[in-house]
Amino acid sequence: MFGKKKPKPEEAEATETDAPEGEGAEGEVAEGKKKLPLKLVLMGAAGALVVLGGGGTAAYMFLAPKGDKAGAQAEKPKKKEKGGHAEKGKAAPGGAVVRAGPDGVTFYTLPDIVVNMQTADGRPTFLKLKLTFELPDEHTVEVLDPNMPRLQDMFQTFLRELRPEDLNGSQGSYQLRMEILRRVNLVVAPAKVNAVLIEEMLIN
């Protein structure tokens, strides 16, 4: 009479059904708790590898013997200078610029030449020339370099005697080139300059 009430079939089924769901939920939470620390461990390990890798690279760069760097620089090929003068395309000892030309010729560009010319009315008139010598080979540079003071003296003496009208037209430019070539070859003989090229000529 006062014994326990027997549950109805529907309640019994509900109780039996609820129990597995609760157990399933608790199992999922437990599994989630187990997976979360595993992810954290993996992320921490990856971060440690990055830090150690960067630190190792930095340590190698800073602690590597300096002799290795010096050796690497020493292994770089050096540009050879031919004939004992400056490299082609660079300034020569006399202030000229030497560069290679076609068919084995060498171009020797002198520093700008500026002289005061004579005029009939006595007005100050200046001539500015930029000359390039065409040489048969690069070895002729070895003759021109030490003779630069003589060449400069020749230019100043010869060009000062010219008048502006002497340089008019193509004929005037041609005669100027031929006269300079003749005088240069007298200075550097027995070496020889093939041609004189006028790169710039200004009269002011």
Helices and strands as residue ranges (DSSP letters): H 9-63, H 66-75, E 90-91, E 97-100, G 102-104, E 106-109, E 113-117, E 125-135, G 138-140, H 141-144, G 145-147, H 148-160, G 164-167, H 169-188, E 195-203
